[in-house]
């Protein structure tokens, strides 16, 4: 998902990068949470499978979104 939105220009600004990365992360969370919820229940699945990762993932999205627009411009110059 992240690569798909990036290829379509969603990495061109910080805001669009954040939206694309959060969409990709939501898909990952949904898959993991639903599988874990089937085994442990919804609240336990959130507590074990999502909550511990929220802060680290927010930091990764912020860093990625800050660097992605510049990286895409640099790559475009190299390949042009």
N, C-alpha and C positions, 0 to 999 in steps of 0.2 A: 504494500500500500504506500509506504513512504517513497519508494522508488518511482512508483506510478505517478504520484502527485508531483514529485520533483521533475520528472521528465516532461510534465505538462506545464511547467513554469511556476508551480506553486512555491518553489524555493527562491523566487526572485526578490521577495521582501521578507523581512523578519516576521511580520504578522502572518503572511501566507504560509511561511515555513512552520510557524507554531501550529496553525490550524491543521496543516497536513500531517505533522508529526503526532499531534494529539489524536487525529483520526486513526492513524496507524496503531498508536498505542492502545486506543479503545478496542480495536479489533483483537489485539493480543490479550488484553485484559478480559474481554468477553469470552474468548475461547478458554483461557485458563480458569476463569472464575466459574463458567458453566460446568466444566468437567469436575472441578473440585467441589462445586455445590451439589452435584449429583451424589458425591460420596460422603460429604460431611454436613450439608445444609448450607443455606445461603449466607447466614451471618458468619458462620465459622469459615466459610470459603473466602468471604471478604476479609476477615481478620487475618487469615493465614496467607492468602494468595494475592491480595491487592494492597492492603494497608501498609505492610512493611516496605513496599516498593515505591510508594507515591512520592516521597521526598527525593529520592535518588532519580526517579524518572523525570520529575519536574526539573531538576538540575540538568539532566542530560538534554531535555527538550530545549531549555534556555540556551545552553551552550551550542547545541546543534543549530538552532535557529539563528543564533548570532553569527555563526561562521558560514552557514550554507550559502547565503546570497553572494558573499565574496568569493567563495570557492567556485561557485558556478560561473561567475564572471571571469575568474582566472582561467578556468578550464576552457571556456569559450574562446578566450584570446589565444590560448595555446593551440587549439584545434582549428582555428580560423585561418 
